[in-house]
Amino acid sequence: MELIDIYGWTEIPLESFSVEDYIKMNRNLDMIRFNPIQVTKILKATKMDLYKDYTLYEFYDTSPIRDFPVRILYNREAGLMSELTGTNAPIYTLNSTSFTKMISKTELTDDELYAVLTKYVRFFFNNVEGRHGSFHIVETFEEIKKYVQVFYETEATKDDTQLIRNLDPGKIGELRSLIKSTIYKPAKSDFYKIKRGFRNDTEDTEWISYEENEASFRLNAYMVFKGALFNANVRVYSNNLGSPSGNIAHIVLENEEYVYPNGKLDQFDFVNFIPPIYDSDVFKNV
């Protein structure tokens, strides 16, 4: 599953949101965060069905000082809105009241539960940024390329971006072969797909654990963080189910482990970073 598949973004007419909608979204009219005159585009996530009665939208140019995309989950009937701000707070708050698939033993089959959790985990990490930056879950070679490119374009130093161009043709060919064998081919065989269970679980270890008023789910995922590819166990847990103070679908990363350096990538002086595999000239045959 690629990230784009969980959203199904579709552009909708600006008139889809009325003045009444904007009043509800702004709440406090002393500070207009969503200006209908300013907005230039609205996207609707037609496939995002995790939250009961809420639809995910992405607004462009919501005000003169907010010229970046803003995502909201909006319940039009109730006039309730939750703006995704890059922290986990809006998601966790909404989970406690509106998570469509209240994680319980009886509601879903094993495969249905896995599908819901993988969609939720991908949604969560796409909309929450950690203290040190964003963790991008990757399941395909194209996604790995995309987020490595983001690193080299936004965070890497000029010296980092020049490394690949300073290699002689023989080393570039060797590096291309290495990328093909260690990243491209495994990705084509679904090696990077989110998996049930933790990395070192034995075959008889259950990936789902239920106790009284609690549930815990064990997944394993590959991520790109600051140009490095790593593997992590992802625990999704709920506790105090049925209580107003319950935590629904909270997420913890455990036992993170770099995939590189290995395969002698360090001989190219990239340390933990994947080389810029988005470069079309160097890796056009990958």
CORWO-V361242 format. One line per field, one symbol per residue. psi: psi as a letter, one per 40 degrees, with the letter a starting at -180 (. if undefined). A space follows every 10 residues. Layout:
psi->???
This chain:
psi->hidddedfhh hiidedhidd ddddddchee ghdhhdddhd ihihgeehfd hhehhhihih gdidegfihh hihhgddefi ihhheeiedd dddddedehd ghhidediid dddddddddd dddddeehhi deaihhhhei dddddddddd dddddiiddd deddeeiidd dddddddddd ddddddddff deihihiide iidehhehhh iheiihhhih iiihhfeihi iihhhhihif heideihhfi hhhifihhdi haffdeeefe beihigeehd ddfde.
